[in-house]
Amino acid sequence: MGEQKVRRPGAKITLLSVVAIQAAVIVYTGGSICGKMAGSSKGSISLLGHVIPGLSWKGYLWLFLELVCLGSYALIWQQIIKRFDLSIVYANRAFAVCWSFLWGVLLFGEQVRPLNIVGIAIVLAGILLVNQDADRV
Amino acid sequence: MFLFALSATVAAFSQMLLKKSATEKHGSFIKEYLNWKVIFGYGLMFAGMMLTVFGYSKGVEVKSGSVMETIGNVWVVFLSWLFFREPVTKKKVMGNILIIAGIVIFNLA
């Protein structure tokens, strides 16, 4: 009979870990904003005497920032899933809906509707419920 | 819609690869990132993102797309149990149902 492998539970979710997970999610949604900004910065650039259509210099800067955001997210995310159960942190990632909504309102003047708030509150309740089982074996 | 379900599935499998690499011991900090599981994992994630871009270009509404992407949450709970024996508890199931319901309601606005 082989030895049965015992699963090591993920760490308990503390306020500090929620901050770390949400920092990764904020960086991830920031990448989407940069992508949106890049998409709306159409134009052309002049490089070594050639005119390259597509994006303006500003567009390329946003695209670069998007890559910086996604790279940073990858760095943080890998450290997070090392410490916590994947099924727990992935549920926390759903809060991206709130951050994207916030960016939409603050940066693009999108409208706040009651159903948006209700939806976010329900997502938050779901995340809090999942987090209660973080250190279960 | 099929594209979005496929994208969520691909993204969930990419998370399994990333988690598998995260649970292994690596010689150095840089090797935690520069190994085939992480590189292939992020490659899969990128492929999943391309599928959603393709889906949106076919005229799928953003709200329908983001709702379909929540299938990923279901996949991750199931695959985490399958590969890492993470327990599927009542709170985890109820919590994910609430998350999906919240995203559906958010997109009804």
gemmi code that builds the backbone of each chain (N, CA, C; Angstrom):
import gemmi

chains = {
    "A": [
        ("MET", (0.838, -1.203, 0.000), (0.000, 0.000, 0.000), (0.875, 1.256, 0.000)),
        ("GLY", (0.623, 2.160, -0.921), (1.400, 3.396, -0.985), (0.981, 4.360, 0.112)),
        ("GLU", (1.876, 5.263, 0.413), (1.569, 6.258, 1.448), (0.582, 7.279, 0.885)),
        ("GLN", (-0.466, 7.563, 1.635), (-1.451, 8.527, 1.142), (-0.921, 9.955, 1.288)),
        ("LYS", (-1.028, 10.703, 0.192), (-0.504, 12.069, 0.205), (-1.489, 12.982, 0.937)),
        ("VAL", (-0.986, 13.736, 1.915), (-1.855, 14.635, 2.667), (-1.743, 16.029, 2.071)),
        ("ARG", (-2.882, 16.609, 1.773), (-2.882, 17.941, 1.161), (-2.590, 19.011, 2.212)),
        ("ARG", (-1.687, 19.911, 1.870), (-1.405, 21.021, 2.784), (-2.391, 22.143, 2.480)),
        ("PRO", (-3.188, 22.556, 3.452), (-4.176, 23.600, 3.146), (-3.526, 24.943, 2.845)),
        ("GLY", (-4.239, 25.771, 2.091), (-3.742, 27.107, 1.796), (-3.805, 27.952, 3.057)),
        ("ALA", (-3.125, 29.087, 3.028), (-3.113, 29.956, 4.208), (-4.488, 30.577, 4.430)),
        ("LYS", (-4.725, 30.990, 5.670), (-5.980, 31.652, 6.018), (-5.992, 33.043, 5.362)),
        ("ILE", (-7.169, 33.451, 4.921), (-7.280, 34.769, 4.289), (-7.383, 35.843, 5.382)),
        ("THR", (-6.377, 36.700, 5.441), (-6.394, 37.807, 6.405), (-6.653, 39.103, 5.640)),
        ("LEU", (-6.785, 40.196, 6.387), (-7.024, 41.496, 5.746), (-5.854, 41.846, 4.816)),
        ("LEU", (-4.640, 41.509, 5.278), (-3.439, 41.808, 4.495), (-3.425, 40.999, 3.187)),
        ("SER", (-3.861, 39.719, 3.279), (-3.871, 38.899, 2.063), (-4.947, 39.374, 1.085)),
        ("VAL", (-6.070, 39.859, 1.627), (-7.122, 40.410, 0.751), (-6.557, 41.618, 0.000)),
        ("VAL", (-5.786, 42.457, 0.730), (-5.178, 43.646, 0.109), (-4.221, 43.212, -1.007)),
        ("ALA", (-3.407, 42.167, -0.729), (-2.442, 41.691, -1.733), (-3.169, 41.138, -2.970)),
        ("ILE", (-4.208, 40.341, -2.737), (-4.957, 39.758, -3.867), (-5.624, 40.871, -4.686)),
        ("GLN", (-6.247, 41.828, -3.967), (-6.926, 42.911, -4.683), (-5.927, 43.830, -5.394)),
        ("ALA", (-4.704, 43.946, -4.850), (-3.678, 44.744, -5.535), (-3.403, 44.118, -6.906)),
        ("ALA", (-3.307, 42.777, -6.930), (-3.074, 42.075, -8.203), (-4.250, 42.305, -9.160)),
        ("VAL", (-5.460, 42.238, -8.618), (-6.663, 42.415, -9.454), (-6.742, 43.846, -9.992)),
        ("ILE", (-6.364, 44.820, -9.135), (-6.387, 46.230, -9.567), (-5.381, 46.438, -10.712)),
        ("VAL", (-4.186, 45.851, -10.554), (-3.162, 45.980, -11.601), (-3.687, 45.346, -12.903)),
        ("TYR", (-4.369, 44.195, -12.762), (-4.915, 43.488, -13.933), (-5.964, 44.354, -14.651)),
        ("THR", (-6.872, 44.952, -13.868), (-7.912, 45.789, -14.501), (-7.287, 47.072, -15.068)),
        ("GLY", (-6.203, 47.530, -14.421), (-5.475, 48.696, -14.941), (-4.946, 48.408, -16.343)),
        ("GLY", (-4.520, 47.159, -16.554), (-4.046, 46.744, -17.877), (-5.141, 46.875, -18.928)),
        ("SER", (-6.368, 46.514, -18.532), (-7.493, 46.627, -19.478), (-7.754, 48.080, -19.835)),
        ("ILE", (-7.620, 48.970, -18.827), (-7.835, 50.403, -19.080), (-6.780, 50.913, -20.075)),
        ("CYS", (-5.520, 50.481, -19.848), (-4.443, 50.909, -20.759), (-4.729, 50.406, -22.182)),
        ("GLY", (-5.243, 49.179, -22.272), (-5.599, 48.597, -23.579), (-6.675, 49.418, -24.262)),
        ("LYS", (-7.645, 49.858, -23.455), (-8.741, 50.676, -23.997), (-8.193, 52.022, -24.479)),
        ("MET", (-7.288, 52.605, -23.692), (-6.696, 53.892, -24.060), (-5.852, 53.740, -25.337)),
        ("ALA", (-5.118, 52.619, -25.419), (-4.299, 52.373, -26.614), (-5.190, 52.257, -27.853)),
        ("GLY", (-6.302, 51.540, -27.689), (-7.239, 51.338, -28.810), (-7.840, 52.641, -29.300)),
        ("SER", (-7.938, 53.627, -28.394), (-8.537, 54.901, -28.819), (-7.472, 55.932, -29.198)),
        ("SER", (-6.215, 55.506, -29.243), (-5.132, 56.437, -29.641), (-4.626, 56.079, -31.041)),
        ("LYS", (-5.558, 56.038, -31.986), (-5.174, 55.690, -33.357), (-4.392, 56.828, -34.004)),
        ("GLY", (-3.546, 56.492, -34.956), (-2.745, 57.499, -35.637), (-1.612, 56.820, -36.375)),
        ("SER", (-0.511, 57.519, -36.484), (0.648, 56.914, -37.136), (1.920, 57.453, -36.487)),
        ("ILE", (2.989, 56.707, -36.663), (4.270, 57.181, -36.131), (5.294, 57.219, -37.264)),
        ("SER", (6.245, 58.104, -37.092), (7.299, 58.225, -38.087), (8.579, 57.645, -37.499)),
        ("LEU", (9.097, 56.611, -38.159), (10.282, 55.941, -37.628), (11.282, 55.718, -38.761)),
        ("LEU", (12.478, 56.283, -38.631), (13.554, 56.170, -39.631), (13.057, 56.514, -41.038)),
        ("GLY", (12.269, 57.562, -41.103), (11.776, 58.033, -42.392), (10.549, 57.290, -42.916)),
        ("HIS", (10.120, 56.259, -42.197), (8.928, 55.521, -42.618), (7.737, 55.911, -41.737)),
        ("VAL", (6.578, 56.027, -42.375), (5.366, 56.322, -41.607), (4.638, 55.002, -41.359)),
        ("ILE", (4.480, 54.674, -40.096), (3.817, 53.404, -39.749), (2.412, 53.711, -39.222)),
        ("PRO", (1.383, 53.331, -39.979), (0.017, 53.604, -39.520), (-0.407, 52.618, -38.422)),
        ("GLY", (-1.419, 53.000, -37.711), (-1.932, 52.115, -36.646), (-2.191, 52.920, -35.389)),
        ("LEU", (-1.128, 53.035, -34.576), (-1.265, 53.774, -33.317), (-0.336, 54.985, -33.314)),
        ("SER", (-0.719, 55.998, -32.532), (0.169, 57.147, -32.346), (1.211, 56.773, -31.288)),
        ("TRP", (2.194, 57.653, -31.052), (3.190, 57.394, -30.007), (2.510, 57.196, -28.662)),
        ("LYS", (1.457, 58.012, -28.440), (0.706, 57.914, -27.183), (0.062, 56.518, -27.078)),
        ("GLY", (-0.430, 56.041, -28.214), (-1.043, 54.707, -28.256), (-0.043, 53.626, -27.870)),
        ("TYR", (1.183, 53.764, -28.410), (2.224, 52.774, -28.086), (2.627, 52.850, -26.619)),
        ("LEU", (2.582, 54.073, -26.080), (2.909, 54.238, -24.652), (1.871, 53.504, -23.792)),
        ("TRP", (0.583, 53.652, -24.164), (-0.476, 52.949, -23.430), (-0.316, 51.430, -23.567)),
        ("LEU", (0.055, 51.015, -24.783), (0.242, 49.577, -25.038), (1.385, 49.038, -24.160)),
        ("PHE", (2.448, 49.844, -24.074), (3.588, 49.467, -23.228), (3.146, 49.371, -21.764)),
        ("LEU", (2.340, 50.365, -21.329), (1.856, 50.354, -19.948), (0.958, 49.145, -19.686)),
        ("GLU", (0.199, 48.746, -20.718), (-0.648, 47.554, -20.577), (0.230, 46.323, -20.325)),
        ("LEU", (1.315, 46.223, -21.083), (2.233, 45.091, -20.904), (2.890, 45.126, -19.519)),
        ("VAL", (3.232, 46.348, -19.064), (3.821, 46.496, -17.716), (2.819, 45.996, -16.662)),
        ("CYS", (1.551, 46.390, -16.838), (0.502, 45.972, -15.892), (0.362, 44.450, -15.902)),
        ("LEU", (0.278, 43.851, -17.100), (0.069, 42.405, -17.187), (1.278, 41.636, -16.632)),
        ("GLY", (2.481, 42.174, -16.896), (3.693, 41.544, -16.366), (3.730, 41.610, -14.845)),
        ("SER", (3.374, 42.782, -14.307), (3.351, 42.955, -12.844), (2.304, 42.034, -12.226)),
        ("TYR", (1.157, 41.955, -12.885), (0.087, 41.078, -12.398), (0.577, 39.631, -12.333)),
        ("ALA", (1.274, 39.200, -13.398), (1.783, 37.815, -13.447), (2.754, 37.559, -12.291)),
        ("LEU", (3.617, 38.549, -12.012), (4.589, 38.403, -10.914), (3.884, 38.243, -9.566)),
        ("ILE", (2.893, 39.110, -9.321), (2.190, 39.072, -8.028), (1.324, 37.804, -7.920)),
        ("TRP", (0.615, 37.492, -9.016), (-0.331, 36.362, -9.010), (0.365, 35.044, -8.674)),
        ("GLN", (1.548, 34.855, -9.250), (2.289, 33.605, -9.021), (2.647, 33.452, -7.538)),
        ("GLN", (2.969, 34.567, -6.883), (3.298, 34.523, -5.446), (2.039, 34.263, -4.612)),
        ("ILE", (0.904, 34.797, -5.086), (-0.350, 34.612, -4.348), (-0.805, 33.154, -4.408)),
        ("ILE", (-0.790, 32.559, -5.616), (-1.294, 31.174, -5.722), (-0.338, 30.172, -5.076)),
        ("LYS", (0.882, 30.640, -4.788), (1.833, 29.780, -4.071), (1.360, 29.610, -2.619)),
        ("ARG", (0.728, 30.632, -2.083), (0.359, 30.640, -0.660), (-1.085, 30.226, -0.378)),
        ("PHE", (-1.979, 30.455, -1.340), (-3.399, 30.200, -1.080), (-3.975, 29.173, -2.050)),
        ("ASP", (-5.106, 28.577, -1.634), (-5.802, 27.652, -2.529), (-6.284, 28.414, -3.763)),
        ("LEU", (-6.102, 27.764, -4.915), (-6.472, 28.419, -6.176), (-7.969, 28.728, -6.242)),
        ("SER", (-8.788, 27.771, -5.768), (-10.243, 27.968, -5.849), (-10.678, 29.166, -4.989)),
        ("ILE", (-9.882, 29.514, -3.982), (-10.216, 30.662, -3.131), (-9.794, 31.966, -3.823)),
        ("VAL", (-8.539, 32.022, -4.280), (-8.068, 33.296, -4.863), (-8.750, 33.597, -6.196)),
        ("TYR", (-9.103, 32.533, -6.937), (-9.773, 32.765, -8.222), (-11.146, 33.406, -7.989)),
        ("ALA", (-11.816, 32.993, -6.907), (-13.116, 33.599, -6.577), (-12.920, 35.084, -6.256)),
        ("ASN", (-11.812, 35.406, -5.554), (-11.513, 36.809, -5.203), (-11.270, 37.669, -6.436)),
        ("ARG", (-10.806, 37.018, -7.500), (-10.517, 37.740, -8.742), (-11.783, 38.335, -9.355)),
        ("ALA", (-12.952, 37.743, -8.969), (-14.224, 38.226, -9.518), (-14.497, 39.678, -9.131)),
        ("PHE", (-13.780, 40.174, -8.101), (-13.987, 41.560, -7.678), (-13.470, 42.540, -8.737)),
        ("ALA", (-12.836, 41.992, -9.764), (-12.392, 42.821, -10.899), (-13.574, 43.597, -11.475)),
        ("VAL", (-14.769, 42.995, -11.376), (-15.959, 43.660, -11.907), (-16.151, 45.019, -11.210)),
        ("CYS", (-15.839, 45.073, -9.907), (-15.988, 46.318, -9.151), (-14.939, 47.344, -9.584)),
        ("TRP", (-13.675, 46.902, -9.678), (-12.599, 47.837, -10.050), (-12.804, 48.371, -11.461)),
        ("SER", (-13.175, 47.479, -12.406), (-13.397, 47.937, -13.785), (-14.526, 48.960, -13.818)),
        ("PHE", (-15.550, 48.683, -13.011), (-16.699, 49.593, -12.941), (-16.261, 50.965, -12.399)),
        ("LEU", (-15.428, 50.915, -11.337), (-14.929, 52.141, -10.718), (-14.106, 52.955, -11.713)),
        ("TRP", (-13.210, 52.279, -12.461), (-12.404, 52.977, -13.471), (-13.319, 53.586, -14.528)),
        ("GLY", (-14.332, 52.823, -14.919), (-15.277, 53.304, -15.943), (-15.966, 54.577, -15.503)),
        ("VAL", (-16.365, 54.611, -14.234), (-17.072, 55.790, -13.697), (-16.104, 56.963, -13.541)),
        ("LEU", (-14.939, 56.707, -12.932), (-13.990, 57.791, -12.638), (-13.291, 58.340, -13.878)),
        ("LEU", (-12.896, 57.436, -14.790), (-12.089, 57.883, -15.931), (-12.906, 58.153, -17.196)),
        ("PHE", (-13.996, 57.402, -17.371), (-14.746, 57.554, -18.627), (-16.164, 58.099, -18.411)),
        ("GLY", (-16.463, 58.471, -17.166), (-17.767, 59.079, -16.871), (-18.945, 58.149, -17.129)),
        ("GLU", (-18.729, 56.841, -16.980), (-19.837, 55.901, -17.203), (-20.863, 56.054, -16.081)),
        ("GLN", (-22.108, 55.710, -16.410), (-23.209, 55.909, -15.450), (-23.244, 54.835, -14.364)),
        ("VAL", (-23.657, 55.264, -13.163), (-23.852, 54.301, -12.060), (-25.340, 53.966, -12.012)),
        ("ARG", (-25.666, 52.669, -12.151), (-27.070, 52.252, -12.090), (-27.271, 51.398, -10.841)),
        ("PRO", (-28.468, 51.430, -10.280), (-28.706, 50.656, -9.043), (-28.339, 49.178, -9.185)),
        ("LEU", (-28.628, 48.586, -10.350), (-28.326, 47.154, -10.521), (-26.816, 46.878, -10.497)),
        ("ASN", (-26.013, 47.878, -10.872), (-24.559, 47.724, -10.797), (-24.145, 47.540, -9.338)),
        ("ILE", (-24.709, 48.393, -8.487), (-24.360, 48.368, -7.051), (-24.845, 47.048, -6.423)),
        ("VAL", (-26.083, 46.659, -6.784), (-26.640, 45.395, -6.240), (-25.757, 44.226, -6.675)),
        ("GLY", (-25.394, 44.200, -7.946), (-24.549, 43.118, -8.481), (-23.215, 43.039, -7.757)),
        ("ILE", (-22.563, 44.196, -7.562), (-21.259, 44.227, -6.878), (-21.406, 43.746, -5.428)),
        ("ALA", (-22.490, 44.170, -4.772), (-22.713, 43.751, -3.371), (-22.868, 42.228, -3.299)),
        ("ILE", (-23.569, 41.636, -4.275), (-23.769, 40.177, -4.270), (-22.438, 39.458, -4.548)),
        ("VAL", (-21.656, 40.003, -5.483), (-20.333, 39.416, -5.770), (-19.476, 39.449, -4.495)),
        ("LEU", (-19.489, 40.599, -3.798), (-18.700, 40.750, -2.565), (-19.152, 39.736, -1.510)),
        ("ALA", (-20.464, 39.564, -1.389), (-20.991, 38.587, -0.413), (-20.491, 37.183, -0.762)),
        ("GLY", (-20.498, 36.853, -2.041), (-20.013, 35.539, -2.498), (-18.544, 35.344, -2.161)),
        ("ILE", (-17.742, 36.371, -2.402), (-16.300, 36.284, -2.126), (-16.054, 36.091, -0.624)),
        ("LEU", (-16.770, 36.861, 0.190), (-16.595, 36.755, 1.643), (-16.968, 35.356, 2.133)),
        ("LEU", (-18.001, 34.780, 1.516), (-18.429, 33.423, 1.886), (-17.344, 32.400, 1.519)),
        ("VAL", (-16.808, 32.521, 0.316), (-15.750, 31.590, -0.136), (-14.523, 31.725, 0.777)),
        ("ASN", (-14.155, 32.963, 1.132), (-12.955, 33.209, 1.950), (-13.015, 32.550, 3.324)),
        ("GLN", (-14.225, 32.316, 3.801), (-14.365, 31.684, 5.126), (-13.806, 30.267, 5.152)),
        ("ASP", (-13.714, 29.645, 3.968), (-13.224, 28.258, 3.912), (-11.786, 28.167, 3.414)),
        ("ALA", (-11.041, 29.269, 3.523), (-9.690, 29.312, 2.946), (-8.733, 28.274, 3.486)),
        ("ASP", (-8.769, 27.996, 4.792), (-7.760, 27.080, 5.347), (-8.314, 25.684, 5.637)),
        ("ARG", (-9.391, 25.310, 4.959), (-9.963, 23.975, 5.134), (-9.102, 22.931, 4.452)),
        ("VAL", (-8.910, 21.769, 5.082), (-8.128, 20.693, 4.462), (-9.036, 19.880, 3.566)),
    ],
    "B": [
        ("MET", (-21.013, 32.410, -28.351), (-21.113, 32.008, -26.951), (-20.192, 30.836, -26.650)),
        ("PHE", (-20.097, 29.922, -27.641), (-19.213, 28.760, -27.484), (-17.771, 29.221, -27.274)),
        ("LEU", (-17.386, 30.275, -28.006), (-16.014, 30.801, -27.900), (-15.704, 31.273, -26.484)),
        ("PHE", (-16.703, 31.895, -25.849), (-16.492, 32.407, -24.489), (-16.387, 31.270, -23.477)),
        ("ALA", (-17.215, 30.246, -23.691), (-17.147, 29.083, -22.800), (-15.794, 28.400, -22.970)),
        ("LEU", (-15.344, 28.319, -24.212), (-14.037, 27.702, -24.503), (-12.907, 28.532, -23.887)),
        ("SER", (-13.033, 29.847, -24.015), (-12.019, 30.743, -23.458), (-11.924, 30.580, -21.937)),
        ("ALA", (-13.081, 30.493, -21.273), (-13.091, 30.324, -19.806), (-12.461, 28.990, -19.418)),
        ("THR", (-12.709, 27.969, -20.232), (-12.145, 26.642, -19.965), (-10.623, 26.673, -20.125)),
        ("VAL", (-10.174, 27.289, -21.206), (-8.726, 27.405, -21.463), (-8.061, 28.183, -20.325)),
        ("ALA", (-8.709, 29.282, -19.888), (-8.158, 30.103, -18.798), (-8.063, 29.290, -17.505)),
        ("ALA", (-9.075, 28.455, -17.260), (-9.063, 27.634, -16.035), (-7.908, 26.629, -16.075)),
        ("PHE", (-7.692, 26.017, -17.234), (-6.575, 25.067, -17.362), (-5.230, 25.789, -17.215)),
        ("SER", (-5.163, 27.027, -17.709), (-3.908, 27.775, -17.576), (-3.612, 28.027, -16.093)),
        ("GLN", (-4.662, 28.278, -15.298), (-4.475, 28.488, -13.854), (-3.941, 27.223, -13.180)),
        ("MET", (-4.363, 26.061, -13.694), (-3.882, 24.792, -13.115), (-2.374, 24.657, -13.322)),
        ("LEU", (-1.921, 25.026, -14.515), (-0.482, 24.954, -14.803), (0.299, 25.909, -13.910)),
        ("LEU", (-0.245, 27.129, -13.743), (0.431, 28.131, -12.908), (0.498, 27.666, -11.459)),
        ("LYS", (-0.617, 27.091, -10.987), (-0.648, 26.611, -9.602), (0.315, 25.428, -9.419)),
        ("LYS", (0.342, 24.542, -10.431), (1.229, 23.377, -10.348), (2.676, 23.847, -10.205)),
        ("SER", (3.038, 24.845, -11.010), (4.400, 25.375, -10.924), (4.628, 26.038, -9.565)),
        ("ALA", (3.610, 26.748, -9.068), (3.746, 27.465, -7.785), (3.931, 26.502, -6.613)),
        ("THR", (3.433, 25.270, -6.738), (3.545, 24.319, -5.623), (4.888, 23.575, -5.647)),
        ("GLU", (5.622, 23.721, -6.747), (6.912, 23.012, -6.856), (8.056, 23.867, -6.322)),
        ("LYS", (9.114, 23.176, -5.918), (10.297, 23.899, -5.431), (11.162, 24.281, -6.630)),
        ("HIS", (11.629, 25.521, -6.656), (12.485, 25.975, -7.747), (13.811, 26.458, -7.179)),
        ("GLY", (14.848, 26.329, -7.989), (16.196, 26.686, -7.540), (16.371, 28.152, -7.185)),
        ("SER", (15.652, 29.021, -7.878), (15.790, 30.454, -7.616), (14.473, 31.156, -7.906)),
        ("PHE", (14.403, 32.432, -7.505), (13.186, 33.220, -7.703), (12.838, 33.306, -9.190)),
        ("ILE", (13.863, 33.517, -10.010), (13.626, 33.693, -11.453), (13.092, 32.408, -12.082)),
        ("LYS", (13.532, 31.264, -11.533), (13.057, 29.979, -12.081), (11.595, 29.697, -11.720)),
        ("GLU", (11.079, 30.456, -10.744), (9.657, 30.321, -10.413), (8.813, 30.807, -11.596)),
        ("TYR", (9.424, 31.653, -12.415), (8.705, 32.226, -13.564), (9.179, 31.641, -14.886)),
        ("LEU", (10.473, 31.393, -14.972), (11.011, 30.894, -16.245), (11.057, 29.366, -16.235)),
        ("ASN", (9.891, 28.774, -16.329), (9.802, 27.320, -16.498), (8.640, 27.054, -17.438)),
        ("TRP", (8.588, 25.870, -18.031), (7.618, 25.632, -19.112), (6.175, 25.740, -18.659)),
        ("LYS", (5.904, 25.394, -17.399), (4.511, 25.438, -16.927), (3.989, 26.878, -16.865)),
        ("VAL", (4.815, 27.787, -16.336), (4.388, 29.191, -16.242), (4.305, 29.813, -17.642)),
        ("ILE", (5.309, 29.551, -18.462), (5.320, 30.137, -19.807), (4.142, 29.610, -20.632)),
        ("PHE", (3.928, 28.276, -20.577), (2.808, 27.680, -21.314), (1.474, 28.134, -20.707)),
        ("GLY", (1.446, 28.267, -19.372), (0.230, 28.724, -18.687), (-0.193, 30.104, -19.153)),
        ("TYR", (0.773, 31.032, -19.192), (0.432, 32.379, -19.652), (0.161, 32.406, -21.156)),
        ("GLY", (0.801, 31.495, -21.890), (0.507, 31.371, -23.320), (-0.947, 30.954, -23.524)),
        ("LEU", (-1.393, 29.991, -22.710), (-2.790, 29.536, -22.785), (-3.752, 30.670, -22.420)),
        ("MET", (-3.352, 31.432, -21.372), (-4.202, 32.550, -20.943), (-4.343, 33.566, -22.075)),
        ("PHE", (-3.230, 33.824, -22.765), (-3.237, 34.750, -23.890), (-4.140, 34.207, -25.007)),
        ("ALA", (-4.051, 32.887, -25.270), (-4.899, 32.274, -26.302), (-6.379, 32.438, -25.930)),
        ("GLY", (-6.676, 32.281, -24.641), (-8.045, 32.467, -24.157), (-8.523, 33.890, -24.379)),
        ("MET", (-7.613, 34.860, -24.121), (-7.961, 36.270, -24.321), (-8.250, 36.541, -25.797)),
        ("MET", (-7.453, 35.913, -26.665), (-7.647, 36.090, -28.116), (-9.015, 35.532, -28.543)),
        ("LEU", (-9.420, 34.429, -27.916), (-10.728, 33.840, -28.229), (-11.861, 34.814, -27.884)),
        ("THR", (-11.712, 35.515, -26.737), (-12.768, 36.462, -26.369), (-12.777, 37.664, -27.322)),
        ("VAL", (-11.569, 38.115, -27.707), (-11.490, 39.239, -28.665), (-12.200, 38.831, -29.965)),
        ("PHE", (-11.943, 37.583, -30.414), (-12.569, 37.056, -31.626), (-14.090, 36.977, -31.439)),
        ("GLY", (-14.489, 36.555, -30.241), (-15.921, 36.455, -29.926), (-16.600, 37.812, -30.008)),
        ("TYR", (-15.951, 38.838, -29.424), (-16.529, 40.190, -29.457), (-16.581, 40.721, -30.891)),
        ("SER", (-15.554, 40.358, -31.677), (-15.553, 40.836, -33.072), (-16.672, 40.187, -33.882)),
        ("LYS", (-17.214, 39.068, -33.381), (-18.327, 38.390, -34.064), (-19.676, 38.964, -33.617)),
        ("GLY", (-19.619, 40.014, -32.796), (-20.853, 40.718, -32.430), (-21.450, 40.318, -31.093)),
        ("VAL", (-20.728, 39.545, -30.286), (-21.249, 39.195, -28.961), (-21.184, 40.443, -28.083)),
        ("GLU", (-22.269, 40.695, -27.323), (-22.292, 41.867, -26.447), (-21.348, 41.657, -25.273)),
        ("VAL", (-20.776, 42.777, -24.787), (-19.811, 42.687, -23.669), (-20.457, 42.017, -22.462)),
        ("LYS", (-21.734, 42.383, -22.168), (-22.355, 41.828, -20.968), (-22.551, 40.314, -21.088)),
        ("SER", (-22.909, 39.834, -22.275), (-23.089, 38.385, -22.448), (-21.742, 37.686, -22.312)),
        ("GLY", (-20.708, 38.331, -22.863), (-19.363, 37.750, -22.809), (-18.864, 37.603, -21.386)),
        ("SER", (-19.031, 38.678, -20.592), (-18.505, 38.618, -19.222), (-19.281, 37.631, -18.360)),
        ("VAL", (-20.573, 37.447, -18.674), (-21.350, 36.444, -17.931), (-20.854, 35.042, -18.284)),
        ("MET", (-20.622, 34.807, -19.577), (-20.145, 33.485, -20.013), (-18.768, 33.162, -19.409)),
        ("GLU", (-17.969, 34.215, -19.221), (-16.620, 33.997, -18.675), (-16.633, 33.506, -17.230)),
        ("THR", (-17.765, 33.705, -16.535), (-17.825, 33.235, -15.144), (-17.848, 31.707, -15.058)),
        ("ILE", (-18.043, 31.049, -16.207), (-17.944, 29.578, -16.256), (-16.560, 29.173, -15.712)),
        ("GLY", (-15.585, 30.060, -15.898), (-14.228, 29.815, -15.406), (-14.210, 29.525, -13.912)),
        ("ASN", (-15.066, 30.213, -13.148), (-15.112, 29.986, -11.693), (-15.517, 28.545, -11.380)),
        ("VAL", (-16.495, 28.046, -12.140), (-16.967, 26.666, -11.928), (-15.838, 25.692, -12.269)),
        ("TRP", (-15.189, 25.938, -13.399), (-14.078, 25.080, -13.834), (-12.955, 25.047, -12.798)),
        ("VAL", (-12.615, 26.235, -12.279), (-11.482, 26.308, -11.330), (-11.793, 25.525, -10.047)),
        ("VAL", (-13.026, 25.625, -9.555), (-13.390, 24.860, -8.344), (-13.252, 23.358, -8.635)),
        ("PHE", (-13.779, 22.925, -9.781), (-13.736, 21.499, -10.130), (-12.292, 21.023, -10.377)),
        ("LEU", (-11.548, 21.765, -11.176), (-10.179, 21.333, -11.515), (-9.233, 21.419, -10.308)),
        ("SER", (-9.466, 22.386, -9.409), (-8.626, 22.491, -8.206), (-8.853, 21.283, -7.295)),
        ("TRP", (-10.082, 20.797, -7.304), (-10.377, 19.577, -6.527), (-9.707, 18.378, -7.209)),
        ("LEU", (-9.835, 18.333, -8.532), (-9.308, 17.194, -9.300), (-7.774, 17.094, -9.220)),
        ("PHE", (-7.099, 18.206, -9.397), (-5.633, 18.179, -9.461), (-4.946, 18.421, -8.115)),
        ("PHE", (-5.566, 19.230, -7.255), (-4.878, 19.599, -6.005), (-5.637, 19.177, -4.748)),
        ("ARG", (-6.755, 18.477, -4.956), (-7.573, 18.001, -3.830), (-8.033, 19.137, -2.919)),
        ("GLU", (-8.251, 20.310, -3.511), (-8.811, 21.404, -2.725), (-10.276, 21.055, -2.448)),
        ("PRO", (-10.715, 21.146, -1.209), (-12.080, 20.698, -0.894), (-13.166, 21.553, -1.560)),
        ("VAL", (-14.229, 20.862, -2.008), (-15.384, 21.587, -2.552), (-16.394, 21.667, -1.409)),
        ("THR", (-16.398, 22.781, -0.725), (-17.264, 22.929, 0.450), (-18.578, 23.614, 0.071)),
        ("LYS", (-19.533, 23.532, 0.999), (-20.836, 24.149, 0.770), (-20.672, 25.674, 0.590)),
        ("LYS", (-19.808, 26.275, 1.432), (-19.603, 27.728, 1.351), (-18.957, 28.130, 0.023)),
        ("LYS", (-18.040, 27.277, -0.457), (-17.365, 27.575, -1.727), (-18.372, 27.535, -2.880)),
        ("VAL", (-19.254, 26.521, -2.848), (-20.265, 26.380, -3.915), (-21.250, 27.544, -3.843)),
        ("MET", (-21.752, 27.820, -2.633), (-22.730, 28.910, -2.464), (-22.096, 30.261, -2.850)),
        ("GLY", (-20.858, 30.455, -2.414), (-20.146, 31.703, -2.707), (-19.998, 31.906, -4.207)),
        ("ASN", (-19.631, 30.851, -4.921), (-19.456, 30.987, -6.373), (-20.795, 31.191, -7.085)),
        ("ILE", (-21.857, 30.588, -6.545), (-23.195, 30.828, -7.121), (-23.544, 32.315, -6.954)),
        ("LEU", (-23.241, 32.863, -5.762), (-23.507, 34.290, -5.509), (-22.676, 35.173, -6.453)),
        ("ILE", (-21.408, 34.797, -6.641), (-20.530, 35.581, -7.523), (-21.101, 35.619, -8.946)),
        ("ILE", (-21.496, 34.445, -9.439), (-22.045, 34.374, -10.807), (-23.354, 35.173, -10.878)),
        ("ALA", (-24.221, 35.007, -9.859), (-25.498, 35.742, -9.839), (-25.232, 37.249, -9.818)),
        ("GLY", (-24.236, 37.674, -9.014), (-23.895, 39.096, -8.919), (-23.436, 39.647, -10.253)),
        ("ILE", (-22.635, 38.883, -10.968), (-22.135, 39.359, -12.270), (-23.278, 39.418, -13.294)),
        ("VAL", (-24.198, 38.436, -13.219), (-25.369, 38.464, -14.118), (-26.190, 39.724, -13.829)),
        ("ILE", (-26.465, 39.985, -12.543), (-27.270, 41.163, -12.155), (-26.555, 42.462, -12.557)),
        ("PHE", (-25.233, 42.511, -12.304), (-24.441, 43.695, -12.670), (-24.623, 44.004, -14.158)),
        ("ASN", (-24.627, 42.959, -14.970), (-24.723, 43.161, -16.418), (-26.146, 43.374, -16.923)),
        ("LEU", (-27.128, 43.234, -16.029), (-28.512, 43.522, -16.416), (-28.767, 45.032, -16.430)),
        ("ALA", (-27.880, 45.775, -15.756), (-28.082, 47.238, -15.621), (-27.981, 47.945, -16.965)),
    ],
}
model = gemmi.Model(1)
for chain_id, residues in chains.items():
    chain = gemmi.Chain(chain_id)
    for i, (resn, *xyz) in enumerate(residues, 1):
        res = gemmi.Residue()
        res.name, res.seqid = resn, gemmi.SeqId(i, " ")
        for name, pos in zip(("N", "CA", "C"), xyz):
            atom = gemmi.Atom()
            atom.name, atom.element = name, gemmi.Element(name[0])
            atom.pos, atom.b_iso = gemmi.Position(*pos), 0.0
            res.add_atom(atom)
        chain.add_residue(res)
    model.add_chain(chain)
structure = gemmi.Structure()
structure.add_model(model)
structure.setup_entities()
